[in-house]
Amino acid sequence: MLSETWICMVIIIFAISQPKISTVESSSEADKIQSLPGQPHVSFQQFGGYIQVHDKPHRALFYYFVEAETNPSSNPLILWLNGGPGCSSIGVGAFTEHGPFITNYGESITKNKYSWNREANILYLESPAGVGFSYSTDKSFYNTLNDDITAQDNLVFLQRWLDRFPQYKNNEFYIMGESYGGHYVPQLAELILKSKVNFNLKGIGLGNPLLEYETDYNSVDEFYWSHGMISDYVYQLRSSVCNNSKSSKQSLRGCFSPDCISVLIQISDEYSELDSIDPYYVIGDKCLSYNLSQPAFLTQHQRSSISQILRSLHMQKHQNNAYLYHQELDKCPEKNAEMYLNRKEVQKALHARLVGVNQYRLCSPVVFDKYRTEDEEIPTINILGSLIKSGIQVFVYSGDQDSVIPFIGTRRLVDKLAKKLGLKTTVPYSSWFVGKQVGGWTQVYGHQLTYATIRGASHSTPTTQPKRSFVLFNSFLQGKPLPKA
């Protein structure tokens, strides 16, 4: 028999010779997604799971991470945040916009030809808690929801996620988002800089973003008018008597001026016909079998805006069974994504679960209703200026067929910011191209601020113009001007 001394020596030598597996590595391995139901074969890795951002009360944010198709160790890391507030970065961003897969009638998924993970590692985050699969075990938390808490939780998430995936700590890091992401993204970037966290933050990208309440929402009427959706008469009345942003604030406070009420009555017959138009994509056909517009991407003041009030006044007139017609021809990406993510086998594959809710919603009614309304009136355009001064690249883009946050206001805000910072135009306002077709229009200020439109695109640009959106995304990462003819 071997002596005890010899046995101990063998055990020690064996232990020393084995590779060390840290709890961080094993934790990330536990989040690895083997395969999603119905997905085609892919070569890249996918991960899904929870990061706890607060202990008492327990609060956890859910993420879906897809590695770049090639060279994930050296390609950039992108954090993607959808808006709302309350809409899912996974259900909307990953499965209807620029993720690796697109859902088919909620049953299967196909490879997205223009997935952004062709060029980068993409981290989709459901934030704040209450969105998608993210949750808080203390429901009173939702009564405190605001921009500050969201930014703080997102920062904690990033720190702990990078502890779980330390191999990405030195990759170039970008934060991107759309809609109310115009608050989430710059606020998080600002907090990262102030906290002096060791992130390799290079830039931010914002699509159809809410940047300044007054400018953004007072451009809606001009957009409607310029697209022939309302008459000269209605436009003049709404602009002079029922100023969009002012009347929205009045609706939030439960009061309207008598003059504004009179105007609403006069114009209601004409204006309420906009119920038949998708405000996020005014040249596109409406998804008849699925109504995501409540709450969807509409911000809180918009659901109480004049157009919504007119719709309520004429609800009986417009009630019909249109949603029953032509369902077999109705391609609704949001509906398909929500159906897919509500499947139990899909949730199991993602390592997700429903906490405090009975079904997965692309946009959370709880977050939408509880989020502090005053925050949307706080401009974030000045934060972009601070980021530029700190050396951060800022890329702002607009789908030019979105009436919810129209390019008209965004373009003005960016140009005004450039003048305020003293940035000279380095690329004059001009068209950019994808192949031989115009992709949109762009202007570059200095070496850090770019604005671009995507021709024919909606509020969620990759959904309606995937190739043009991909070209824009690639130019942003490379730090190059958009291609010319």
N, C-alpha and C positions, 0 to 999 in steps of 0.2 A: 504493500500500500504506500501511496505517496505521503510524505510528511506534511504536517499542517503548514510548515514554513514554505515548502515548495508549492503547495496549493495556493497560498496567499500571493506568492510571487507571480504565478501564472495569471491569477485574477487581475492583479495590478497591471501587468504587461498588456493583457487583453483590453482592459479598460482604457489604457493610454493610447492604444493603437486604433481605437474606434473613432470615427468622425464625430465631432460634437454637434448635436442638434439642439439649437436654442429653442426656448418656448416661443420666440417670435416667429421662427421659421415654421415650427409645427402648427402655430396658430394660423398662419397664412395658408398652409397646406390644407388645413381643415376647411377653409373657405373656398377651396378650388371646386369649380363646377365641372363635373365630368362631361355632361352633355345636357342641353335643354331639349325638352320634348319637341320632336319634329324638326330639329335643326339639321342642316347638312353638315358634312365633315368640314372642319376647319383646322388649321395648323397652329393657331394662336391659343393661348390659355385665357380662361375666364374665371373670375372669382366673384363671390357674393357673400355678404354677411353683415354683421352688426358691429359697430364701434360704440361703446358706452361713453357718453360725454358728460354724464352727471350721475353721482351715486345716490343722493337723497334729494328729491325723489329720483328713482331710477329712470334714466332717459337714454335712449339709444337711437342712433341714426343708421339707416340701412344704405349700403352701397352696392353697386354693380361695377366691376372693373374688367375691362378688356385690354389685353396687352396689344401692342402694335403688331401688325402682321409680320413685320421684319425688324430685326435689331431693337427689341424692346429695351435692352440695357442702355442704349445710347439715344433713342428717340425721346422727344419731349413727353412730359406728363401733363395732361389737361384735366382740370377739374371742371365739370359741367354742372350748372345750376339753372333749372327752369324757374319760372316766376309764379305768378298768381296774384298775391301770395297764396300758396297752398297746392301748387301743381307739381306733379312727379317728374323728376329728371329721368327716371327709368322708363315709366310708361310713355311719356311724351318724347323726351330727348333720345333715349336709346332705341325705343321700338317704333317710333313714327318719324324720326328725323335723321340722325346720322350714326346710329349704332350699327353693329355688324349684321343685324337681322331685321327684317320687316315681316310683320305678322300677316297671315292670310286668313281672313274671316275668323280669326281667333283659334284656328285649328292647327296650323303649322307655321313655320317661319322659313323664309328664304334668305339667301345671302344678299346683303345690300351692296350693290356694285360700287356705290360711292360712300361707303362707310369711312368715317374719319380715322378709324384705327388703322387704315392703310398707311397713315403718316405719323401716328402718335399713339401713346398709351392714354386711354380715356377712362376717367373715373367719374361715374355718374352717382351723385349724392342726392338722396331724398331728404330735403331739409325745408323748414324746421321739423322737429318732432311732431307727429300727427299727419305728415305727408306720406302717402304710399304705405310702405311697410315700416317706416320709422314711428316711434311711439314714446309716450311718457306714461308711466304707471300711475302718476298723480294727475288726474284730469284738471285739477285747479291750475296746473301749469299753463294750460291753453288760454287762461284769462290774462296771462302776463306777456303773451307773444308780442314781440316788436323787433325792429331791425337790430337793435343792440344785442339782444339775446341770440338772435339768429347768427350774427357775425361771430359772437363769442363761442357758440356751440360748434360752428363750422371750423373755427380755428382749433379747438380742442380735438375735433374729429381728425383734422389733417395731421396734427402732431401724433396722435395715437395710431392713425392709419400708417404713417411712415415708420413708426416703430414696428408695426406688423410687417411692413414691406420696406425694409431699410435699403434694399438694392436700388430704390428710386430716389433716395435723398439728394443725390447730386445731379439728377437729370434736370434739364431746363424745365421750369414750371410755369404754366399759364393757367389763368382762371377765365372761364368763359360762361356766358349765360344769355338769356333773352328776356324781354318783357320786364317783369318786376325784378329780374336779374340785374336791371339797371341800378337797383339798390344793393342787392346781395353781393354782386361781384366787386364793385369799387370799395364798398364798406369792408369786405373781408381783406382785400388787398391793402387797404389803409391800416387795418388792425395788424396785419402781418408786419408791415414796416414799423409801426409804433411799438410792437411787442419785441422787435428785433429777433424774431424767430429765424433760425438758420434754414430758410427755404431759398431755393435758387429761382426766385420769382423774376420772370423776364417781361411779362406783359399780360394784358387783359383784353378780352374781346367781348363786345356787347351787340346783340342783335335786337332791333326794334325796341330799344330800352326806354323805360321811364326814367328820365333824367331831371326834368323840371316840370312840375305839375302844370303851372300856368301855360307855358309854351306848348307842351305836348298836347294838352287837351283842347286848347284854343285853336289848334291846327286841324282838328277833326272836321269842323264845319267847312273849312277851306278845301279839305280833301274831298268831302262829299260833293261840294259845288263844282270843283275842278273836274270831277269824274262824271258829271252830269246826273248825279243821283238826287239832287235837290235843285229847285228853281232859284233864279235870281232873287225872287221875292222872299222865299223861305230863308235863303242865306242872309239876306240883309236884316230880316227880322231877328233871326237867331243871333247874329253877330252883335246887333245893337241893343236888343232888349234882353235876350236870354244868353248872355255870355256863357260859353260852355263850362269853364272851370268854376265861375262864380255860382252858376245855377247848380252845379254838382255839389258844391259846398253847402248851398242852401238845402238841397235835398237831404244831405247827411244830417243836417240840423233840423230837418222837418219843417222848413218854411220856404215859401216862394213869394216873390213880389206879385201883387195883383196884375201888374203889366205883363209879367212873364206868363202867368196863368192864362191871361187873355190871348197871348201869342200862341201858346200851346194849343189852345182850342182852335184857333184859326188855321194853323198849319197841320193839324193832326191827320187829316185825311190824306194829305200828300206824303207826309214824312213817315207815317206808320207803315207805308208800303215797304220800307226798308227791312221789315221782318223777313222778307223773302230773300234777303241778301246776307251772305256770310261776311260779317264785318272784318274777319281776319284775312279774307281773300275775296275781295269784291268782284273780281272777274271770274271766279270759280263757281261751280255749281255747289249748292248747299247739300250737306249730308242729311238726307231726309229721314233716315231711319235711326238717327241718334242725335240728341241735343246736348252737346257739351258746353254750350255757351253760358249755361248757368250751373256752376260758377266759372268753370274753365279758366281762361286767361284774363277775363275781365277783372279789373281791380274793383275794390269795394265801392268807390264812388260811382263807377260806371254802371253798376247794376241799378243804382238809384238815379241815373242821369235822365235827362229829358227824354231820350229815345226809349228808355225802359218805361218811363211813366206813360208815354204815349201808347206803348204796347199794352200796358195794363188797362188804359182807358178804352182801348179798342179790342180787348181780348176776345169778346164775344163775336165781334165782326170777323176776326181772323181764325177762330177755332175751326179746325177741319181735320180730316184724316190723311193729310198729305204724307205723314210719316209711314203710312201703309203702302204707298205707291212705289213701285219699281225698286223694291228692296234688293232684288236679285241683280240690279244694275248699279246699286249704290255702293261705291267704294269709300268706306269711312275708316281711315287709318286709326283714329282715336278709339272708335268702337272696337275695332279688331284687337288693338293692344290691350284694352281693358278686359275684354273677354279672355284673352290669352293669359293675362296675369292673374285672373280669378280662378284659373284651373289649379287644383290642389297639387297635381304632379309637377306643374311648373313652379309653384311656390316651394315645393320640396327640393327641386333641382337647384333653385336659387339660394337655398338655405334661408328662406324668408318665412314669416308667419304673420298672421293677423292678430294684433293686440288691441283690444278695446273696440274693435269694429267687426262687422260681419262680412264685409266685402271690400275688395280693393277698388279704390276710386282714383282715377287719373288726377282729380283735383279734390282736395279734402274740404268738405263743407265746414268742418269744425275750425280748421285753420283759417279758412276764408272769412268766416263770420267773426272769429275772435281776434284776428290780427289788428293791432292798433291802427286805426284809420288815419291818425294825424301824421304817421310816418311817411305816407305817400306824398304829402305836401312839402316834405323837406327835400330841397334840391340836392342831387348828388353830382351835378355837373362840375361843381367846384372841386370835388374830390378827384375827378379826373385830372384837373389842373395840378393838384398836389402830387399825384402819382407821376405825371409827366416831369415835374421838377425833380422828382427823386430818381429819374432815369428809367421809368417803366414805360414800355410801349403800350399805346392805347389804339385799338382798332374798333371803330363803330360802324355798323352796317345796318341797312334797312331793306326789307322786302318792300318793293314800291307799290304793292297792291294791298297793303294792310292799312285799314282805316282806324284800328284801335289805338295804335301809337304811330301816326303817319310819319313818313320820311320828311315831310315839310318842316315839322317842328324840330326833328332831330338834326337835320342838316343846318338849320339856323343856329341851334345851340352849339354845335361843334365849331361852326365858323366864328361865332361870337367868342367862344373860348380861345380859339387860336389867336384872335386879335388881342384879347386880354393878356395872353401870355407873350405876345410879340413874336409869334411864330410866322415866318414867311412861307408862302406857298412854294413848295418844291415840285409838285406835280399839279398843274392847273386842272380845274374841273373839266373832265373829259371822259369819253367812253372807254370801257375796258372790254376785252373780248375773250370768248371761249371758242377756239377755232376761228371761224369766219363770222360768227354771230356776236352781236353786242350782249355782253353779260350784265352790263349796268353802267353806272357812272361813278367816278371817284375823284377825290381831291386829297392831296397829301400836304400836311403842314409841318415844316421842319423835318426832323428825322424820327419823330416819335408819335405823331398823331395822324391817323388816316380815317377818312370817311368814305363809304362806298354804298351804293344801292345795288340790289340784285333785281334785274329786270324780270317782271312777271312773277315775282315771289310773294308769298304770303307772310303772315306774322311769324310762322315757323318756317323759315326760308328753305331748309333742306327737304322738307316734305313736298314742296311744290316745284322747287328748282334744285334738285340734288346735285347735278353736275356743276352748275354755276357756283353753288354754295361750297362744294368741295374745292374748286379752283381758288375761291376766295380764302378758304381756310388754309390751304397750302401756302398761298402767298403770305398770309399773316405769319405762319410759323417760320418761313424762310426770311422774313423781314425784307421782302422785295415788293416793288410796286406791282399792281395787278397788270396782267399781260395786255399789250396793245395789239392792234391788227397786224 
